[in-house]
Amino acid sequence: MDDTVTTLRWLPDQGAPQQLFLLFHGVGANAADLAPLAEQLHQAFPQAAVLAFDGFEPFDGIPGGGAGRQWFSILGANDGNRAQRVAAVIPALSDLVRAAQQATGVDPQATALVGFSQGAICALELAQAHDGLAGRVLAFAGRYATLPTLAPRMTTLHLFHGAQDDVIPVQHARQAIERLAAIGGDATIDIASGVGHEIDEHLLRSALLRLSRHIPARTWAQAMGAAPGQAGADDDERED
């Protein structure tokens, strides 16, 4: 694993990890901001390794940036250049994921990418660029840089959003699930009423339920002798 990237780790008390959760924070934050989420995942899945990373760059949104980090700059970001900025960091992100898998001995299908805000953008785009690099993506308060035209066949996508998010409006999540349903993606969506740009207890509870109860479409397809990815997206919104 790249030691130049600050990483916080939660590991099983005994034995080798059976699952791997990789956490990517939002812009201007850092790995420590996701510690409460990491603790919840560690408690729910004690045999998993949970790793939270610092973004590759110092946050440039304010002078000095403080302790904040970013995966890519948002200065001057718009719908015309966002996809290009995300694409530029995908190679380094994929290397980071593969290094974590190698270090922990966990294979891609037992790996989940968990992102918040800018971290969710990166996780979604990483799944598009490298289908099957992870078995699941949990995207909190995120969006696609560009809505996909092809859906991942080996990665299940779980979208979580606050209905009152004023940073990345919930409409982005609704548009994403509609597009994924149209192109045969394996995806779910959970929207929490009265919640803004955050991971609140309702969305966290929904995420834990999705992880423990949602059977990926490719698993059903393989059991039925069909090709992976034939089942469509679950576009039934669950509003807490």
Residue pairs with C-beta under 8 A, 6 or more apart in sequence:
1 7
1 96
1 99
1 100
1 102
1 103
2 95
2 96
2 99
5 53
5 54
5 56
5 96
6 30
6 31
6 53
6 54
7 31
7 51
7 52
7 53
7 54
8 31
8 32
8 35
8 38
8 51
8 52
9 49
9 50
9 51
10 38
10 39
10 41
10 42
10 49
10 50
10 51
11 17
11 49
11 50
12 18
12 46
12 47
12 48
12 49
13 46
15 47
16 104
16 105
17 47
17 48
17 49
17 104
17 105
17 106
18 47
18 48
18 106
18 110
19 45
19 47
19 48
19 49
19 106
19 110
19 111
19 112
20 48
20 49
20 50
20 51
20 100
20 101
20 104
20 106
20 110
20 111
20 112
21 38
21 41
21 45
21 48
21 49
21 50
21 51
21 111
21 112
21 114
22 51
22 53
22 96
22 97
22 100
22 111
22 112
22 113
22 114
22 134
23 31
23 34
23 37
23 38
23 50
23 51
23 52
23 53
23 114
23 115
23 119
24 53
24 55
24 71
24 113
24 114
24 115
24 116
24 118
24 119
24 120
24 122
24 123
25 31
25 33
25 34
25 52
25 53
25 54
25 55
25 69
25 116
25 117
25 118
25 119
26 33
26 116
26 117
26 118
26 119
26 120
26 141
27 55
27 59
27 61
27 68
27 70
27 71
27 74
27 117
27 118
28 59
28 61
28 62
28 65
28 68
28 69
28 70
29 68
29 69
29 116
30 54
30 55
30 67
30 68
30 69
31 52
31 53
31 54
32 52
34 52
34 114
34 116
35 52
37 114
37 116
37 199
37 204
38 50
38 52
40 204
40 208
41 48
41 50
41 114
42 48
42 50
44 208
44 211
44 212
45 211
49 104
49 106
51 100
53 96
54 69
55 69
55 70
55 71
55 118
55 119
56 69
56 70
56 71
56 89
56 92
57 69
57 70
57 71
57 72
57 73
58 65
58 68
58 69
58 70
59 65
59 66
59 68
59 69
59 70
60 70
60 73
60 75
61 68
61 70
61 74
61 75
62 68
70 118
71 89
71 93
71 118
71 119
71 121
71 122
72 85
72 86
72 88
72 89
72 118
72 122
73 85
74 118
77 85
82 145
82 146
83 125
83 145
83 146
85 145
86 121
86 122
86 125
86 145
87 125
87 129
87 145
89 122
90 122
90 125
90 126
90 129
90 130
93 122
93 126
94 126
94 129
94 130
94 133
97 111
97 113
97 126
97 133
97 134
98 133
100 111
101 107
101 108
101 111
108 132
108 133
108 134
108 135
108 154
109 132
109 135
109 154
110 135
111 133
111 134
111 135
111 136
112 134
112 135
112 136
112 137
112 138
112 211
113 123
113 126
113 127
113 134
113 136
113 137
113 138
114 123
114 137
114 138
114 140
115 121
115 122
115 123
115 124
115 137
115 138
115 139
115 140
115 142
116 140
116 141
116 142
116 199
117 140
117 141
117 142
117 167
117 168
117 197
118 142
119 142
120 139
120 140
120 141
120 142
120 143
121 142
121 143
121 144
121 145
123 137
123 138
123 139
123 142
124 137
124 139
124 142
124 143
124 144
124 157
124 176
125 144
125 145
126 133
126 134
126 137
127 133
127 134
127 137
127 152
127 155
127 157
128 144
128 148
128 150
128 152
131 152
131 153
131 154
131 155
132 152
132 153
132 154
132 155
133 155
134 155
135 154
135 155
135 156
135 216
136 155
136 156
136 157
136 158
136 211
136 216
137 155
137 156
137 157
137 158
138 158
138 160
138 207
138 210
138 211
139 157
139 158
139 159
139 160
140 160
140 161
140 199
140 203
140 207
141 160
141 161
141 162
141 165
141 167
141 168
141 197
141 198
141 199
142 159
142 168
142 172
142 173
143 168
143 172
143 173
143 176
144 172
144 176
147 175
147 176
147 179
148 179
148 180
148 183
148 185
149 183
150 183
151 180
151 183
151 184
151 185
151 186
151 187
151 229
151 233
152 185
152 186
152 229
153 218
153 227
153 228
153 229
154 218
154 228
154 229
155 186
156 186
156 187
156 188
156 214
156 216
156 217
156 218
157 180
157 185
157 186
157 187
157 188
157 233
158 187
158 188
158 189
158 190
158 207
158 210
158 211
158 214
159 173
159 176
159 177
159 187
159 188
159 189
159 190
160 189
160 190
160 191
160 192
160 199
160 203
160 206
160 207
161 168
161 170
161 172
161 173
161 189
161 190
161 191
161 192
161 203
162 170
162 191
162 192
162 194
162 195
162 196
162 197
162 198
162 200
162 203
163 170
163 191
163 192
163 193
163 194
163 195
163 239
164 170
164 193
164 194
164 195
164 196
165 195
165 196
165 197
166 196
166 197
167 196
167 197
168 197
170 191
173 189
173 191
174 189
174 237
176 187
176 189
177 187
177 188
177 189
177 233
177 235
177 237
178 235
179 185
180 187
180 233
180 235
181 187
181 232
181 233
181 235
184 229
184 230
184 231
184 232
184 233
185 229
185 232
185 233
186 216
186 217
186 218
186 229
186 231
186 232
186 233
187 233
187 234
187 235
188 210
188 214
188 233
188 234
189 234
189 235
189 236
189 237
189 238
190 203
190 206
190 207
190 210
190 237
190 238
190 240
191 237
191 238
191 239
191 240
192 200
192 202
192 203
192 206
192 239
192 240
193 239
193 240
195 202
195 203
195 240
202 240
203 240
205 240
206 238
206 240
217 228
217 229
217 230
217 231
217 232
218 228
218 229
220 231
221 227
221 228
221 229
221 230
221 231
222 228
